[in-house]
């Protein structure tokens, strides 16, 4: 029986799932919030981005269920079960072939031989040849002749599996649509094809189709090849990119959550109480903003690393040590990054405190704390949601920058910034080793772009002024006039 391992970041991911579930129930009970979020998902780019974000979050969730395997009992040993030192996740179990298929060094995507020549024994004499890989294409007898046919057949099989998965999702959506609107399956399919639904479900299904077409062949080929090649130590790059998704989600989510208590409390207090409270808070965030963020974060990270290095007895495994560094890095990013949201909430609170309903509550003797909780805070929540979603993608990019300069996550933890940092020397050599950089860059851009497009939809729905000033495309007939 494996031993369940609960890391700090795992707790954050589980709490995030619970918070989303509670907020979903709250939205369902509130007609106003339900209407606003319906407006968000009526935007085709926002809905398509939500599909991509759900996929990435599912990968992060699978990578957040950790355990340690029980070791086989030895003769004469005590009855207590011993556990391995390596912490694994459910995602590691699903990608076991990529972990076990470690090579000796670099190999190109879908290659069957190493990237660099090595001394091999051929016909009794030593020659410089490209060695066969241990895992990639190991099932081929004559890789020079069979490689192209085998890759093509497996790509077609993966494409067919992806199309079947997309068709299954489409049928499930059509059945749900037919049940909700009480129409036949053929009528529901016709409405989907013509985009005659309340939400742009056709665009969402096209996104699902594209994802299935891309990842279907990738996963089929990954059973016998390294889809994105291997790095300097022979590790599968596709596996590293998938593992980096969780780090990006934890960085974006936890850092944002660490920002909110300072920004919300200080912003509302400064805008409502004014006077010396406002001056002190302004002095705090002005001083904080005057210090370069990278230098401040680097100093905090180095102090944190000194504590971790001097207290090794606090961590049973290397994964726990790396996770504590990730957790503290998120806290540091949150504690040093609340000034912008605080300024925004202060300005909005100063406007709200002059409105009639707040003045009436003050005239009736309602306390300041109750006014801030019941009348001010609910009217600035939309700004908090907009800023939170926008900052999510910015923090993911920020982690990449910090890891690139060496003050980010632990080197043993997979991250997009760490992959780019390791690939910078590879991009300058000849012949060029490009696949590590391209894989990290591609996955990171997909995640950040999806988050930004979803943030645009949230901003347009929750901020009426954004909808008023948003550029709109006129119909052709009206534009021709």
For each residue, the residues with C-beta under 8 A, 3 or more apart:
1: 70 81
2: 67 68 69 70 83
3: 67 68 70 83
4: 66 67
5: 10 66 67 68 87 317 319 320
6: 10 11 66
7: 10 11 64 66 87 319 320 323
8: 11 12 323 324 326 327
9: 12 13 64 246 250 254 323 326 327
10: 5 6 7 13 14 64 65 66
11: 6 7 8 14 15
12: 8 9 15 16 250 253 254 257 327
13: 9 10 16 17 60 61 64 246 249 250 253
14: 10 11 17 18 64
15: 11 12 18 19
16: 12 13 19 20 253
17: 13 14 20 21 61
18: 14 15 21 22
19: 15 16 22 23
20: 16 17 23 24
21: 17 18 24 25
22: 18 19 25 26
23: 19 20 26 27
24: 20 21 27 28
25: 21 22 28 29
26: 22 23 29 30 33
27: 23 24 30 33 34 37
28: 24 25 34
29: 25 26
30: 26 27 33 34
31: 34 35
32: 35 36
33: 26 27 30 36 37
34: 27 28 30 31 37 38
35: 31 32 38 39
36: 32 33 39 40 461 462
37: 27 33 34 40 41 461
38: 34 35 41 42 198 199
39: 35 36 42 43 460 461
40: 36 37 43 46 457 458 460 461
41: 37 38 46 47 50 199 457
42: 38 39 47 198 199 200
43: 39 40 46 47 200 456 457 460 461
44: 47 48 200 203
45: 48 49 453 456 457
46: 40 41 43 49 50 453 454 456 457 458
47: 41 42 43 44 50 51 199 200 203 204 457
48: 44 45 51 52 203 204 206 207 453
49: 45 46 52 53 449 450 451 452 453 454 457
50: 41 46 47 53 54 454
51: 47 48 54 55 204 207 208 211
52: 48 49 55 56 207 211 446 447 450
53: 49 50 56 57 447 450 451 454
54: 50 51 57 58
55: 51 52 58 59 211
56: 52 53 59 60 245 249 446 447 450
57: 53 54 60 61 249
58: 54 55 61 62
59: 55 56 62 63 91 242 245 246
60: 13 56 57 63 64 245 246 248 249 250
61: 13 17 57 58 64 65
62: 58 59 65 89 90 91 94
63: 59 60 89 90 91 92 242 243 245 246
64: 7 9 10 13 14 60 61 89 246
65: 10 61 62 89 90
66: 4 5 6 7 10 87 88 89 319
67: 2 3 4 5 87 88 89
68: 2 3 5 83 84 85 86 87 88 317
69: 2 83 84 86 88
70: 1 2 3 81 82 83 84
71: 81 82 83 84
72:
73: 77 81 82
74: 77
75:
76:
77: 73 74 82
78:
79:
80:
81: 1 70 71 73
82: 70 71 73 77
83: 2 3 68 69 70 71
84: 68 69 70 71
85: 68 316 317 318
86: 68 69 317 319
87: 5 7 66 67 68 317 318 319 320
88: 66 67 68 69 92 93
89: 62 63 64 65 66 67 92 93
90: 62 63 65 93 94
91: 59 62 63 94 95 242 243 246
92: 63 88 89 95 96 99
93: 88 89 90 96
94: 62 90 91
95: 91 92 98 99 239 242
96: 92 93 99 100
97: 100 101 135 222 223
98: 95 101 222 226 236 238 239
99: 92 95 96 102 236 239
100: 96 97 135
101: 97 98 134 135 136 226 236
102: 99 134 135 230 233 234 235 236
103: 107 114 133 134 135 136 226 230 234
104: 114 131 134 234
105: 114 115 116 230 232 233 234
106: 114 115 116 229 230 231 232 234 433
107: 103 111 113 114 115 133 136 226 229 230 234
108: 111 115 229 435
109: 225 226 227 228 229 435
110: 136 151 221 225 226 227 229
111: 107 108 114 115 133 136 137 225 226 229
112: 132 133 136 137 140 143 147 225
113: 107 130 131 132 133 143
114: 103 104 105 106 107 111 117 118 130 131 132 133
115: 105 106 107 108 111 130 229 431 433
116: 105 106 130
117: 114 128 129 130
118: 114 128 129 130 131
119: 126 127 128
120: 126 127 128 129 131
121: 124 125 126
122: 125 126 127 129
123:
124: 121
125: 121 122
126: 119 120 121 122
127: 119 120 122
128: 117 118 119 120
129: 117 118 120 122
130: 113 114 115 116 117 118
131: 104 113 114 118 120
132: 112 113 114 137 138 143
133: 103 107 111 112 113 114 136 137 138 226
134: 101 102 103 104 138
135: 97 100 101 102 103 138 226
136: 101 103 107 110 111 112 133 224 225 226 230
137: 111 112 132 133 140 143 147 150 224 225
138: 132 133 134 135 224
139: 150 224
140: 112 137 143 146 147 150
141: 146
142: 145 146
143: 112 113 132 137 140 146 147
144: 147
145: 142
146: 140 141 142 143 149 150
147: 112 137 140 143 144 150 151
148: 151 152
149: 146 152 153
150: 137 139 140 146 147 153 154 224
151: 110 147 148 154 155 221 225
152: 148 149 155 156
153: 149 150 156 157
154: 150 151 157 158 217 220 221 224
155: 151 152 158 159 217 220 221
156: 152 153 159 160
157: 153 154 160 161 217 220
158: 154 155 161 162 216 217 218 219 220 221
159: 155 156 162 163 213 216 217
160: 156 157 163 164 216
161: 157 158 164 165 216 220
162: 158 159 165 166 212 213 214 215 216 217
163: 159 160 166 167 209 212 213 216
164: 160 161 167 168
165: 161 162 168 169 212 216
166: 162 163 169 170 205 208 209 212 213
167: 163 164 170 171
168: 164 165 171 172
169: 165 166 172 173 205 208 212
170: 166 167 173 174 192 205 208
171: 167 168 174 175
172: 168 169 175 176
173: 169 170 176 177 192 201 205
174: 170 171 177 178 185 188 189 192
175: 171 172 178 179 185 188
176: 172 173 179 180
177: 173 174 180 181 183 188 191 192 197 201
178: 174 175 181 182 183 184 185 187 188
179: 175 176 182
180: 176 177
181: 177 178 188
182: 178 179
183: 177 178 187 188 191
184: 178 187 188
185: 174 175 178 188 189
186: 189 190
187: 178 183 184 190 191
188: 174 175 177 178 181 183 184 185 191 192
189: 174 185 186 192 193
190: 186 187 193 194 196
191: 177 183 187 188 194 196 197
192: 170 173 174 177 188 189 195 197 201 202 205
193: 189 190 202
194: 190 191
195: 192 200 201 202 203
196: 190 191
197: 177 191 192 200 201 202
198: 38 42
199: 38 41 42 47 204
200: 42 43 44 47 195 197 203 204
201: 173 177 192 195 197 204 205
202: 192 193 195 197 205 206
203: 44 47 48 195 200 206 207
204: 47 48 51 199 200 201 207 208
205: 166 169 170 173 192 201 202 208 209
206: 48 202 203 209 210
207: 48 51 52 203 204 210 211
208: 51 166 169 170 204 205 211 212
209: 163 166 205 206 212 213
210: 206 207 213 214
211: 51 52 55 207 208 214 215
212: 162 163 165 166 169 208 209 215 216
213: 159 162 163 166 209 210 216 217
214: 162 210 211 217 218
215: 162 211 212 218 219
216: 158 159 160 161 162 163 165 212 213 219 220
217: 154 155 157 158 159 162 213 214 220 221
218: 158 214 215 221 222 227 238
219: 158 215 216 222 223
220: 154 155 157 158 161 216 217 223
221: 110 151 154 155 158 217 218 224 225 227
222: 97 98 218 219 225 226 227 236 238
223: 97 219 220
224: 136 137 138 139 150 154 221
225: 109 110 111 112 136 137 151 221 222
226: 98 101 103 107 109 110 111 133 135 136 222 229 230 236 237 238
227: 109 110 218 221 222 238
228: 109 236 237 238 241 435 436 438 439
229: 106 107 108 109 110 111 115 226 237 435 436
230: 102 103 105 106 107 136 226 234 235 236 237
231: 106 234 235 237 240 422 436
232: 105 106 422 426
233: 102 105
234: 102 103 104 105 106 107 230 231
235: 102 230 231 239 240
236: 98 99 101 102 222 226 228 230 239 240
237: 226 228 229 230 231 240 241 419 435 436 439
238: 98 218 222 226 227 228 241 242 439
239: 95 98 99 235 236 242 243
240: 231 235 236 237 243 244 414 419 436 439 440
241: 228 237 238 244 245 416 419 439 440 442 443
242: 59 63 91 95 238 239 245
243: 63 91 239 240 246 247 414
244: 240 241 247 248 414 415 416 418 419 440 443 444
245: 56 59 60 63 241 242 248 249 443 447
246: 9 13 59 60 63 64 91 243 249 250
247: 243 244 250 251 326 399 409 413 414 415 416
248: 60 244 245 251 252 396 399 415 416 444 447
249: 13 56 57 60 245 246 252 253
250: 9 12 13 60 246 247 253 254 326 330
251: 247 248 254 255 326 329 330 333 395 396 398 399 409
252: 248 249 255 256 391 392 393 395 396 451
253: 12 13 16 249 250 256 257 392
254: 9 12 250 251 257 258 327 330 331 334
255: 251 252 258 259 330 333 334 337 391 395
256: 252 253 259 260 334 388 391 392 395
257: 12 253 254 260 334
258: 254 255 261 330 331 333 334 335
259: 255 256 262 263 333 334 335 337 338 341 391
260: 256 257 263 264 334 338 341 384 388
261: 258 264 265
262: 259 265 266 334 335 338 342
263: 259 260 266 267 338 339 340 341 342 345
264: 260 261 267 268 341 345 377 380 384
265: 261 262 268 269
266: 262 263 269 270 281 284 285 338 342 346
267: 263 264 270 271 341 342 343 344 345 346 348 349 380
268: 264 265 271 272 345 346 349 372 376 377 380
269: 265 266 272 273 277 281 372
270: 266 267 273 274 277 278 281 282 342 346 349
271: 267 268 274 278 345 346 347 348 349 350 352 353 376
272: 268 269 349 350 353 368 371 372 376
273: 269 270 277 278 368
274: 270 271 277 278 350
275: 278 279
276: 279 280
277: 269 270 273 274 280 281
278: 270 271 273 274 275 281 282 346
279: 275 276 282 283
280: 276 277 283 284
281: 266 269 270 277 278 284 285 342 346
282: 270 278 279 285 286
283: 279 280 286 287
284: 266 280 281 287 288
285: 266 281 282 288 289 338 339 342 343
286: 282 283 289 290 339
287: 283 284 290 291
288: 284 285 291 336 339
289: 285 286 339
290: 286 287
291: 287 288 295 296
292: 295 296
293: 296 297 336 337
294: 297 298 401 402 405
295: 291 292 298 299
296: 291 292 293 299 300 336
297: 293 294 300 301 332 333 336 402 407
298: 294 295 301 302 402 405 407
299: 295 296 302 303
300: 296 297 303 304 332 336
301: 297 298 304 305 329 332 402 407 408
302: 298 299 305 306 407
303: 299 300 306 307
304: 300 301 307 308 325 328 329 332
305: 301 302 308 309 325
306: 302 303 309 310
307: 303 304 310 311
308: 304 305 311 312 315 321 324 325
309: 305 306 312
310: 306 307
311: 307 308 314
312: 308 309 315 321
313:
314: 311 324
315: 308 312 318 320 321 324
316: 85 320
317: 5 68 85 86 87 320 321
318: 85 87 315 321 322 412
319: 5 7 66 86 87 322 323 412
320: 5 7 87 315 316 317 323 324
321: 308 312 315 317 318 324 325 410
322: 318 319 325 326 409 410 412 413
323: 7 8 9 319 320 326 327 413
324: 8 308 314 315 320 321 327 328
325: 304 305 308 321 322 328 329 409 410 413
326: 8 9 247 250 251 322 323 329 330 409 410 413
327: 8 9 12 254 323 324 330 331
328: 304 324 325 331 332
329: 251 301 304 325 326 332 333 399 402 408 409
330: 250 251 254 255 258 326 327 333 334
331: 254 258 327 328 334 335
332: 297 300 301 304 328 329 335 336
333: 251 255 258 259 297 329 330 336 337 395 398
334: 254 255 256 257 258 259 260 262 330 331 337 338
335: 258 259 262 331 332 338
336: 288 293 296 297 300 332 333
337: 255 259 293 333 334 340 391 395
338: 259 260 262 263 266 285 334 335 341 342
339: 263 285 286 288 289 342 343
340: 263 337 343 344 387
341: 259 260 263 264 267 338 344 345 383 384 387 391
342: 262 263 266 267 270 281 285 338 339 345 346
343: 267 285 339 340 346 347
344: 267 340 341 347 348 383 387
345: 263 264 267 268 271 341 342 348 349 380 383 384
346: 266 267 268 270 271 278 281 342 343 349 350
347: 271 343 344 350 351
348: 267 271 344 345 351 352 379 380 383
349: 267 268 270 271 272 345 346 352 353 376 380
350: 271 272 274 346 347 353 354
351: 347 348 354 355
352: 271 348 349 355 358 375 376 379 380
353: 271 272 349 350 358 376
354: 350 351 358 359
355: 351 352 358 359
356: 359 360
357: 360 361 375
358: 352 353 354 355 361 362 371 375 376
359: 354 355 356 362 363
360: 356 357 363 364
361: 357 358 364 366 370 371 375
362: 358 359 365 366 371
363: 359 360
364: 360 361
365: 362
366: 361 362 370 371
367: 370 371
368: 272 273 371 372
369: 372 373
370: 361 366 367 373 374
371: 272 358 361 362 366 367 368 374 375 376
372: 268 269 272 368 369 375 376 377
373: 369 370 376 377
374: 370 371 377 378
375: 352 357 358 361 371 372 378 379
376: 268 271 272 349 352 353 358 371 372 373 379 380
377: 264 268 372 373 374 380 381
378: 374 375 381
379: 348 352 375 376 382
380: 264 267 268 345 348 349 352 376 377 383 384
381: 377 378 384 385
382: 379 385 386 462 463
383: 341 344 345 348 380 386 387 463
384: 260 264 341 345 380 381 387 388
385: 381 382 388 389 458 462
386: 382 383 389 390 455 458 459 462 463
387: 340 341 344 383 384 390 391
388: 256 260 384 385 391 392
389: 385 386 392 451 454 455 458 459
390: 386 387 393 394 452 455 459
391: 252 255 256 259 337 341 387 388 394 395
392: 252 253 256 388 389 395 396 451 455
393: 252 390 396 397 447 448 451 452 455
394: 390 391 397 398
395: 251 252 255 256 333 337 391 392 398 399
396: 248 251 252 392 393 399 400 416 444 447 448 451
397: 393 394 400 401 444 448
398: 251 333 394 395 401 402
399: 247 248 251 329 395 396 402 403 408 409 415 416 417
400: 396 397 403 404 408 415 416 417 420 444
401: 294 397 398 404 405 408 417
402: 294 297 298 301 329 398 399 405 407 408 417
403: 399 400 406 407 408 409 415 416 417 418 420 421
404: 400 401 408 417 420 421 424
405: 294 298 401 402 408
406: 403 421
407: 297 298 301 302 402 403
408: 301 329 399 400 401 402 403 404 405 415 417 418
409: 247 251 322 325 326 329 399 403 413 415 417 418
410: 321 322 325 326 413
411: 418
412: 318 319 322
413: 247 322 323 325 326 409 410 418
414: 240 243 244 247 418 419
415: 244 247 248 399 400 403 408 409 418 419
416: 241 244 247 248 396 399 400 403 419 420 440 441 443 444
417: 399 400 401 402 403 404 408 409 420 421
418: 244 403 408 409 411 413 414 415 421 422
419: 237 240 241 244 414 415 416 422 423 436 437 439 440
420: 400 403 404 416 417 423 424 437 440 441
421: 403 404 406 417 418 424
422: 231 232 418 419 425 426 436
423: 419 420 426 427 433 436 437 440
424: 404 420 421 427 428 437
425: 422 428 429
426: 232 422 423 429 432 433 434 436 437
427: 423 424 432 433 434 437
428: 424 425
429: 425 426 432 433
430:
431: 115
432: 426 427 429
433: 106 115 423 426 427 429 436
434: 426 427 437 438
435: 108 109 228 229 237 438 439
436: 228 229 231 237 240 419 422 423 426 433 439 440
437: 419 420 423 424 426 427 434 440 441
438: 228 434 435 441 442
439: 228 237 238 240 241 419 435 436 442 443
440: 240 241 244 416 419 420 423 436 437 443 444
441: 416 420 437 438 444 445
442: 241 438 439 445 446
443: 241 244 245 416 439 440 446 447
444: 244 248 396 397 400 416 440 441 447 448
445: 441 442 448 449
446: 52 56 442 443 449 450
447: 52 53 56 245 248 393 396 443 444 450 451
448: 393 396 397 444 445 451 452
449: 49 445 446 452 453
450: 49 52 53 56 446 447 453 454
451: 49 53 252 389 392 393 396 447 448 454 455
452: 49 390 393 448 449 455 456
453: 45 46 48 49 449 450 456 457
454: 46 49 50 53 389 450 451 457 458
455: 386 389 390 392 393 451 452 458 459
456: 43 45 46 452 453 459 460
457: 40 41 43 45 46 47 49 453 454 460 461
458: 40 46 385 386 389 454 455 461 462
459: 386 389 390 455 456 462 463 466
460: 39 40 43 456 457 463 466 467 470
461: 36 37 39 40 43 457 458 467
462: 36 382 385 386 458 459
463: 382 383 386 459 460 466 467
464: 467 468
465: 468 469
466: 459 460 463 469 470
467: 460 461 463 464 470
468: 464 465
469: 465 466
470: 460 466 467
471:
472:
473:
474: 478 479
475: 478 479
476: 479 480
477: 480 481
478: 474 475 481
479: 474 475 476
480: 476 477
481: 477 478
